[in-house]
Each structure stands twice: as C-alpha cells, then as structure tokens.
Amino acid sequence: MIAGQTQPATILVVDDDLPIVNLCKSLLEEAGFTVLGTEGSSEALKICTQHKGPIDLLLTDLVLPPPGFQLASTSNQFPHVNGFELAVRATMIRSELRIILMSGNPEKDLTSHGIKRGTLPFLAKPFDRDRLIALVKNVLAQPAIPLGVEKPTRAANDAEWFG
C-alpha cells in the first residue's frame, strides 16, 4: 500500500513467460496487492491506457521478444517493445508509475539495452517470494523515478536498486 492510499497498490506484471506472470501474480496477491498480468508489452500499454483504476508499479521483464516482426511507429499506439522501452512509454502514460525491471541474465541484458547498473530497481531471476515482496514494498515506498534521467539522486538509506 502507498502512503495516503486506502486500497492495496496495483501492480502490472509483464513477462513473455506466462508461468512467471502467474507466479508473480500469485505471490503478490497473497501479499495483499492487486495484480494485473500480461505476456507482452503491447497488451501492457493497452492496460496502462485503458485501466480505469490506479496502476502503482510496473514489474516487467527486460527482454520481451515480439510475437512477430513489427515496427514501432507513431501510428501504432501499442507496439511490441522491450521492457525498458515499455517502462519509458508506460511512465509517459502514467507519470507516477514506479518501475521494477527483471531478467534472468542481468549483466548481459542491462548492458545490451544500454541501462547503467543502479539506474532502476532490478529483480534478478530466479527470485524468491521474500525478495520479490521486499523489493515491491521498498519501491512503492519511494517516489516514482522520472525515466530518461542519467541516475536518480538517492539518500544513503534508500534501497539498493540492483539485487
């Protein structure tokens, strides 16, 4: 739950591996969160645009392969994009959205997407329930990070953004 909010935080989980989406959904719902889940960035962008209630956090896999060849263009409002591009686009739709990226190969995937270590909260796969819940709660307690900034300013007692 976010300070000042009376209802549970809503988390959008995006991963191209449906068992990961279902696992996250199950673990987060058990912890009291409301969870929306999807297998792709296109559907996630639709949810960000069309969901009537709040979406407080986006938990997305960094590597989201498109289901087929598709160009991202201005004429396609909901393109298939990687997890970081999804985060950028989603925060343009919902400016207060908090982000957690996840990947099974963090060092390679962060580097290949041009993301500097420590820029955004990160969850390495495989992960356990306690690590997931703790990171989600920690990120929800922090202000949203505007994307496109070189590195957010953090106080000494803030969370470690790479786990």
Short mmCIF file of the C-alpha atoms (twelve columns), coordinates in Angstrom:
data_MODEL
# 
_entry.id   MODEL 
# 
loop_
_atom_site.group_PDB 
_atom_site.id 
_atom_site.type_symbol 
_atom_site.label_atom_id 
_atom_site.label_alt_id 
_atom_site.label_comp_id 
_atom_site.label_asym_id 
_atom_site.label_seq_id 
_atom_site.Cartn_x 
_atom_site.Cartn_y 
_atom_site.Cartn_z 
_atom_site.pdbx_PDB_model_num 
ATOM 1   C CA . MET A 1   0.000  0.000   0.000   1 
ATOM 2   C CA . ILE A 2   1.203  3.516   -0.783  1 
ATOM 3   C CA . ALA A 3   1.083  6.237   1.875   1 
ATOM 4   C CA . GLY A 4   -2.221 8.089   1.753   1 
ATOM 5   C CA . GLN A 5   -3.844 5.342   -0.301  1 
ATOM 6   C CA . THR A 6   -6.647 3.318   1.306   1 
ATOM 7   C CA . GLN A 7   -6.709 0.473   -1.191  1 
ATOM 8   C CA . PRO A 8   -3.965 -2.053  -1.969  1 
ATOM 9   C CA . ALA A 9   -1.363 -0.983  -4.525  1 
ATOM 10  C CA . THR A 10  -1.989 -2.207  -8.067  1 
ATOM 11  C CA . ILE A 11  0.906  -3.882  -9.855  1 
ATOM 12  C CA . LEU A 12  1.128  -4.594  -13.588 1 
ATOM 13  C CA . VAL A 13  3.287  -7.683  -14.212 1 
ATOM 14  C CA . VAL A 14  4.668  -8.220  -17.729 1 
ATOM 15  C CA . ASP A 15  6.713  -11.226 -18.845 1 
ATOM 16  C CA . ASP A 16  6.745  -13.235 -22.068 1 
ATOM 17  C CA . ASP A 17  6.832  -16.393 -19.915 1 
ATOM 18  C CA . LEU A 18  3.255  -16.949 -18.655 1 
ATOM 19  C CA . PRO A 19  4.357  -19.128 -15.677 1 
ATOM 20  C CA . ILE A 20  6.447  -16.157 -14.402 1 
ATOM 21  C CA . VAL A 21  3.419  -13.841 -14.746 1 
ATOM 22  C CA . ASN A 22  1.266  -16.358 -12.861 1 
ATOM 23  C CA . LEU A 23  3.901  -16.877 -10.148 1 
ATOM 24  C CA . CYS A 24  4.306  -13.129 -9.571  1 
ATOM 25  C CA . LYS A 25  0.532  -12.671 -9.604  1 
ATOM 26  C CA . SER A 26  0.047  -15.410 -7.020  1 
ATOM 27  C CA . LEU A 27  2.845  -14.231 -4.702  1 
ATOM 28  C CA . LEU A 28  1.850  -10.567 -4.898  1 
ATOM 29  C CA . GLU A 29  -1.863 -11.244 -4.399  1 
ATOM 30  C CA . GLU A 30  -1.022 -13.374 -1.327  1 
ATOM 31  C CA . ALA A 31  0.876  -10.330 -0.010  1 
ATOM 32  C CA . GLY A 32  -2.248 -8.185  -0.408  1 
ATOM 33  C CA . PHE A 33  -1.585 -6.416  -3.714  1 
ATOM 34  C CA . THR A 34  -3.948 -6.105  -6.671  1 
ATOM 35  C CA . VAL A 35  -2.250 -7.578  -9.743  1 
ATOM 36  C CA . LEU A 36  -2.827 -7.157  -13.474 1 
ATOM 37  C CA . GLY A 37  -0.805 -9.553  -15.615 1 
ATOM 38  C CA . THR A 38  0.062  -9.872  -19.285 1 
ATOM 39  C CA . GLU A 39  2.559  -11.623 -21.545 1 
ATOM 40  C CA . GLY A 40  3.517  -8.696  -23.754 1 
ATOM 41  C CA . SER A 41  4.322  -5.029  -23.988 1 
ATOM 42  C CA . SER A 42  1.533  -4.268  -26.444 1 
ATOM 43  C CA . GLU A 43  -1.126 -5.530  -24.031 1 
ATOM 44  C CA . ALA A 44  0.630  -3.794  -21.112 1 
ATOM 45  C CA . LEU A 45  0.467  -0.446  -22.923 1 
ATOM 46  C CA . LYS A 46  -3.236 -1.014  -23.588 1 
ATOM 47  C CA . ILE A 47  -3.773 -1.701  -19.886 1 
ATOM 48  C CA . CYS A 48  -1.842 1.459   -18.925 1 
ATOM 49  C CA . THR A 49  -4.045 3.485   -21.259 1 
ATOM 50  C CA . GLN A 50  -7.426 1.857   -20.637 1 
ATOM 51  C CA . HIS A 51  -7.385 0.657   -16.994 1 
ATOM 52  C CA . LYS A 52  -9.743 2.907   -15.027 1 
ATOM 53  C CA . GLY A 53  -8.110 2.493   -11.616 1 
ATOM 54  C CA . PRO A 54  -4.592 3.280   -10.449 1 
ATOM 55  C CA . ILE A 55  -1.533 1.325   -11.509 1 
ATOM 56  C CA . ASP A 56  1.177  1.963   -8.952  1 
ATOM 57  C CA . LEU A 57  4.008  -0.238  -10.166 1 
ATOM 58  C CA . LEU A 58  5.163  -1.914  -13.377 1 
ATOM 59  C CA . LEU A 59  7.135  -5.142  -12.852 1 
ATOM 60  C CA . THR A 60  8.441  -6.092  -16.285 1 
ATOM 61  C CA . ASP A 61  10.904 -8.495  -17.818 1 
ATOM 62  C CA . LEU A 62  13.629 -6.591  -19.621 1 
ATOM 63  C CA . VAL A 63  13.657 -8.977  -22.584 1 
ATOM 64  C CA . LEU A 64  10.233 -9.080  -24.230 1 
ATOM 65  C CA . PRO A 65  10.514 -10.634 -27.672 1 
ATOM 66  C CA . PRO A 66  7.798  -9.562  -30.083 1 
ATOM 67  C CA . PRO A 67  5.388  -12.267 -31.288 1 
ATOM 68  C CA . GLY A 68  6.352  -11.493 -34.871 1 
ATOM 69  C CA . PHE A 69  8.015  -8.820  -36.958 1 
ATOM 70  C CA . GLN A 70  6.555  -5.430  -36.139 1 
ATOM 71  C CA . LEU A 71  7.837  -1.899  -36.377 1 
ATOM 72  C CA . ALA A 72  7.250  0.520   -33.532 1 
ATOM 73  C CA . SER A 73  5.854  3.655   -35.095 1 
ATOM 74  C CA . THR A 74  3.770  6.652   -34.211 1 
ATOM 75  C CA . SER A 75  0.804  5.060   -35.970 1 
ATOM 76  C CA . ASN A 76  0.917  2.048   -33.630 1 
ATOM 77  C CA . GLN A 77  -0.130 3.190   -30.164 1 
ATOM 78  C CA . PHE A 78  0.636  -0.222  -28.602 1 
ATOM 79  C CA . PRO A 79  3.842  -1.602  -30.169 1 
ATOM 80  C CA . HIS A 80  5.780  -4.655  -29.020 1 
ATOM 81  C CA . VAL A 81  8.876  -3.248  -27.304 1 
ATOM 82  C CA . ASN A 82  11.482 -4.400  -24.782 1 
ATOM 83  C CA . GLY A 83  10.903 -3.971  -21.053 1 
ATOM 84  C CA . PHE A 84  12.859 -0.729  -20.706 1 
ATOM 85  C CA . GLU A 85  11.078 0.875   -23.656 1 
ATOM 86  C CA . LEU A 86  7.807  -0.354  -22.154 1 
ATOM 87  C CA . ALA A 87  8.745  1.366   -18.874 1 
ATOM 88  C CA . VAL A 88  9.533  4.627   -20.692 1 
ATOM 89  C CA . ARG A 89  6.258  4.539   -22.634 1 
ATOM 90  C CA . ALA A 90  4.213  3.484   -19.597 1 
ATOM 91  C CA . THR A 91  5.570  6.358   -17.488 1 
ATOM 92  C CA . MET A 92  4.612  8.754   -20.278 1 
ATOM 93  C CA . ILE A 93  1.032  7.471   -19.877 1 
ATOM 94  C CA . ARG A 94  1.129  7.272   -16.052 1 
ATOM 95  C CA . SER A 95  3.715  9.665   -14.635 1 
ATOM 96  C CA . GLU A 96  3.524  8.340   -11.058 1 
ATOM 97  C CA . LEU A 97  4.207  4.746   -12.127 1 
ATOM 98  C CA . ARG A 98  7.075  3.054   -10.307 1 
ATOM 99  C CA . ILE A 99  9.223  0.555   -12.220 1 
ATOM 100 C CA . ILE A 100 10.996 -2.710  -11.445 1 
ATOM 101 C CA . LEU A 101 12.861 -4.441  -14.262 1 
ATOM 102 C CA . MET A 102 13.641 -8.160  -14.066 1 
ATOM 103 C CA . SER A 103 15.798 -10.550 -16.060 1 
ATOM 104 C CA . GLY A 104 17.434 -13.949 -15.873 1 
ATOM 105 C CA . ASN A 105 20.747 -12.542 -17.139 1 
ATOM 106 C CA . PRO A 106 21.045 -9.088  -15.552 1 
ATOM 107 C CA . GLU A 107 24.603 -8.113  -16.502 1 
ATOM 108 C CA . LYS A 108 24.192 -9.008  -20.186 1 
ATOM 109 C CA . ASP A 109 20.633 -7.693  -20.513 1 
ATOM 110 C CA . LEU A 110 21.265 -4.368  -18.783 1 
ATOM 111 C CA . THR A 111 24.345 -3.745  -20.915 1 
ATOM 112 C CA . SER A 112 22.675 -4.779  -24.173 1 
ATOM 113 C CA . HIS A 113 19.821 -2.337  -23.507 1 
ATOM 114 C CA . GLY A 114 22.181 0.489   -22.541 1 
ATOM 115 C CA . ILE A 115 20.955 0.648   -18.949 1 
ATOM 116 C CA . LYS A 116 23.501 1.619   -16.329 1 
ATOM 117 C CA . ARG A 117 23.640 -0.560  -13.248 1 
ATOM 118 C CA . GLY A 118 21.820 1.133   -10.380 1 
ATOM 119 C CA . THR A 119 19.569 3.261   -12.597 1 
ATOM 120 C CA . LEU A 120 16.317 1.424   -11.848 1 
ATOM 121 C CA . PRO A 121 15.165 -1.170  -9.332  1 
ATOM 122 C CA . PHE A 122 16.037 -4.625  -10.636 1 
ATOM 123 C CA . LEU A 123 14.991 -8.158  -9.745  1 
ATOM 124 C CA . ALA A 124 17.244 -10.985 -10.907 1 
ATOM 125 C CA . LYS A 125 15.535 -14.248 -11.907 1 
ATOM 126 C CA . PRO A 126 15.205 -16.698 -10.366 1 
ATOM 127 C CA . PHE A 127 13.947 -14.907 -7.266  1 
ATOM 128 C CA . ASP A 128 12.218 -15.993 -4.095  1 
ATOM 129 C CA . ARG A 129 8.985  -14.747 -2.590  1 
ATOM 130 C CA . ASP A 130 10.622 -12.693 0.157   1 
ATOM 131 C CA . ARG A 131 12.963 -10.880 -2.272  1 
ATOM 132 C CA . LEU A 132 10.066 -10.035 -4.611  1 
ATOM 133 C CA . ILE A 133 7.779  -8.759  -1.847  1 
ATOM 134 C CA . ALA A 134 10.534 -6.769  -0.114  1 
ATOM 135 C CA . LEU A 135 11.601 -5.065  -3.353  1 
ATOM 136 C CA . VAL A 136 7.999  -4.250  -4.318  1 
ATOM 137 C CA . LYS A 137 7.279  -2.736  -0.890  1 
ATOM 138 C CA . ASN A 138 10.526 -0.771  -0.959  1 
ATOM 139 C CA . VAL A 139 9.894  0.631   -4.438  1 
ATOM 140 C CA . LEU A 140 6.288  1.541   -3.572  1 
ATOM 141 C CA . ALA A 141 7.597  3.489   -0.564  1 
ATOM 142 C CA . GLN A 142 9.850  5.598   -2.845  1 
ATOM 143 C CA . PRO A 143 8.755  8.403   -5.172  1 
ATOM 144 C CA . ALA A 144 8.437  7.498   -8.851  1 
ATOM 145 C CA . ILE A 145 11.707 7.873   -10.788 1 
ATOM 146 C CA . PRO A 146 11.405 10.000  -13.913 1 
ATOM 147 C CA . LEU A 147 12.868 7.973   -16.780 1 
ATOM 148 C CA . GLY A 148 15.417 9.475   -19.101 1 
ATOM 149 C CA . VAL A 149 17.439 10.832  -16.176 1 
ATOM 150 C CA . GLU A 150 21.100 9.777   -16.042 1 
ATOM 151 C CA . LYS A 151 20.927 8.492   -12.463 1 
ATOM 152 C CA . PRO A 152 18.369 9.283   -9.785  1 
ATOM 153 C CA . THR A 153 19.524 11.007  -6.639  1 
ATOM 154 C CA . ARG A 154 19.137 8.753   -3.598  1 
ATOM 155 C CA . ALA A 155 19.573 9.255   0.078   1 
ATOM 156 C CA . ALA A 156 22.066 6.996   1.849   1 
ATOM 157 C CA . ASN A 157 19.288 4.921   3.420   1 
ATOM 158 C CA . ASP A 158 17.400 4.262   0.188   1 
ATOM 159 C CA . ALA A 159 17.113 0.776   -1.277  1 
ATOM 160 C CA . GLU A 160 19.823 -0.847  -3.300  1 
ATOM 161 C CA . TRP A 161 18.431 -0.781  -6.817  1 
ATOM 162 C CA . PHE A 162 20.190 -3.869  -8.104  1 
ATOM 163 C CA . GLY A 163 19.596 -7.238  -6.485  1 
# 
